[in-house]
Amino acid sequence: MFSIVCLLLSHTIFVSCDDNASQPKSIFILAGQSNMVGRGGFVNNTLVVPPECHPNPQILRLNPELAWEEAKEALHVGIDPKECGIGPGMIFANSVLQRDPNIGVIGLVPCAVGGTSISQWLPGSELYAKMLSRTQAALSNGGGEIKALLWYQGENDMDNEANANAYKTNLETLLTQVRSDLQLPNLPVIEVALASKGKKGKNLLYGEYFDVVRSAQLEMPNLLPNVKCVDALGFQVNEYDNLHLTAPAEIKLGKMLADAFLC
C-alpha cells in the first residue's frame, strides 16, 4: 500500500512562497486529464482569458517548483507538458470566493496531465506519487486545509472495453487510497462525468465504451461517501475532435463545480 511516509522518504520536498503571496487557507487538488487542464480559449494561437478567469490576489497556485504564486491561466503550465488553455480551476476558485468570502485565500494544486488513463493514476504510479507529493508540499507551506479533490478524467479509458469495464473499480480504488494516504477519510471529492465520446478519424479518440465509463462515474457517489458527480454531458466541445471543452464550457463547468462544493 502506497503511503505518504514512503512517498516523503522518496521525494525530497523544497517549498517556498513568493514574498508577495499570502498563505493559502483552503486547498483544492485538481487532477485528471486534458479537460481538467483545459485546451480551449485560443484565438489565432493566442490564449484569450475570459473575465471570469482573471487573476485574484486571493487565489494562488502551487507551481512546478512547489512555490505558491498568484494563480492565472493557463493554470497547468509547467505541470502538463502539452499546450495548456482555459480549464475549470480559475472560474471554480473565483466563484467559490465570490459566494463564500470567509473561505480565505484559496490554494490550487494543479496535477492533471492530458492523455492519461486511470491506470496511470492508480496508487504506486508516477502520477499518483506526484499528486501526493505536491499536495503534501502545499500542506507543509502555510498549514492550509485540503477542502476537496476535483477529478475530471476518463476519455482515455472509453475506447477500450477492458479499461472501461475496470473503470469503476479503479476509480473507487484511487479515491479510497488517496483519502487514506492523506489521512482524510472524508475528503470531499467532486468528479466530472464525461461530456462527449469524441470523433472517429485518424489520430482522434472515439469512445465506443463512453456509456460504460460514464455509468461508473455517475454511480460513484453511491459507492463512496462524500463524493459528488457533476455531469458534463452535452457541454460544448471543439469541432476538430469533438472531445475537448471550449472555454465557455469550461467556465460553465467551473461554476457547476463551485455549486457542488458549496451546496
SULBEL-V284528 format. One record per residue. N is the residue number from 1. OMEGA is omega in whole degrees, -180 to 180 (NA if undefined). D_CENTER is the distance of its C-alpha to the mean C-alpha in whole Angstrom. Layout:
<<N/OMEGA/D_CENTER> <N/OMEGA/D_CENTER>>
This chain:
<<1/-175/23> <2/-176/21> <3/178/21> <4/180/20> <5/179/24> <6/-178/24> <7/-177/21> <8/176/22> <9/-175/25> <10/179/24> <11/176/22> <12/-173/24> <13/174/21> <14/-176/23> <15/175/21> <16/180/23> <17/177/22> <18/-178/23> <19/-178/27> <20/-177/26> <21/176/23> <22/174/22> <23/-179/21> <24/176/18> <25/-177/19> <26/-173/16> <27/178/12> <28/177/9> <29/177/6> <30/-175/3> <31/-180/3> <32/-178/5> <33/-162/7> <34/180/9> <35/168/8> <36/175/5> <37/-175/7> <38/178/10> <39/-176/13> <40/175/16> <41/-177/18> <42/174/20> <43/-176/24> <44/177/27> <45/177/24> <46/180/23> <47/178/20> <48/-175/21> <49/178/19> <50/-180/19> <51/-178/21> <52/-176/18> <53/-178/16> <54/-179/19> <55/177/18> <56/-179/19> <57/-180/21> <58/179/19> <59/180/16> <60/170/15> <61/173/13> <62/-175/13> <63/-178/15> <64/179/15> <65/178/19> <66/175/17> <67/175/19> <68/176/18> <69/178/18> <70/-177/18> <71/174/15> <72/174/15> <73/2/14> <74/-169/13> <75/-175/11> <76/177/10> <77/-178/13> <78/178/15> <79/174/12> <80/-177/12> <81/180/15> <82/-179/16> <83/-176/16> <84/180/13> <85/-179/14> <86/176/13> <87/-178/9> <88/-170/8> <89/-177/8> <90/179/11> <91/175/13> <92/-177/11> <93/179/12> <94/180/16> <95/179/16> <96/180/16> <97/-178/18> <98/-175/21> <99/-180/21> <100/-178/21> <101/-178/22> <102/-179/23> <103/177/20> <104/-180/20> <105/-180/19> <106/175/15> <107/178/13> <108/179/10> <109/-180/8> <110/-178/6> <111/-172/7> <112/179/5> <113/-178/9> <114/175/11> <115/-177/13> <116/176/12> <117/-177/14> <118/178/13> <119/179/16> <120/179/15> <121/-177/12> <122/178/15> <123/-177/17> <124/-179/19> <125/179/17> <126/-179/16> <127/177/12> <128/180/13> <129/180/15> <130/178/13> <131/180/10> <132/-179/13> <133/177/15> <134/178/13> <135/178/12> <136/176/16> <137/179/17> <138/-180/15> <139/-176/17> <140/-178/20> <141/175/21> <142/175/22> <143/177/21> <144/-179/19> <145/176/17> <146/-177/14> <147/-178/13> <148/168/10> <149/175/7> <150/-172/5> <151/176/5> <152/-175/6> <153/174/8> <154/-180/12> <155/-178/14> <156/179/15> <157/-173/17> <158/-180/18> <159/-178/21> <160/-174/23> <161/-179/24> <162/180/24> <163/-180/20> <164/-180/20> <165/-180/22> <166/-171/21> <167/-178/17> <168/179/18> <169/-178/19> <170/179/17> <171/177/14> <172/178/16> <173/-179/17> <174/-176/14> <175/179/13> <176/-177/17> <177/180/17> <178/174/14> <179/179/16> <180/-177/19> <181/176/18> <182/-179/17> <183/178/20> <184/-174/18> <185/-180/19> <186/180/18> <187/177/15> <188/177/13> <189/174/10> <190/-179/9> <191/-179/9> <192/174/9> <193/-171/13> <194/-177/13> <195/-171/15> <196/-179/18> <197/178/19> <198/-174/20> <199/176/23> <200/179/26> <201/-179/27> <202/179/28> <203/177/25> <204/-178/23> <205/177/20> <206/-174/22> <207/177/21> <208/-178/24> <209/178/22> <210/-177/20> <211/179/21> <212/179/21> <213/179/17> <214/179/17> <215/178/20> <216/-180/18> <217/-179/15> <218/-179/17> <219/-172/19> <220/177/17> <221/177/17> <222/-178/21> <223/-177/21> <224/178/19> <225/173/19> <226/174/17> <227/176/14> <228/180/14> <229/175/13> <230/-175/13> <231/-179/15> <232/-177/14> <233/177/18> <234/177/20> <235/-179/17> <236/178/19> <237/-178/18> <238/-174/20> <239/-174/23> <240/-175/23> <241/180/21> <242/-173/20> <243/-175/17> <244/-178/15> <245/172/14> <246/178/16> <247/177/16> <248/178/18> <249/178/15> <250/177/12> <251/177/14> <252/-180/15> <253/180/12> <254/178/11> <255/178/14> <256/176/14> <257/177/11> <258/177/13> <259/-178/16> <260/180/14> <261/-172/14> <262/-175/17> <263/NA/19>>
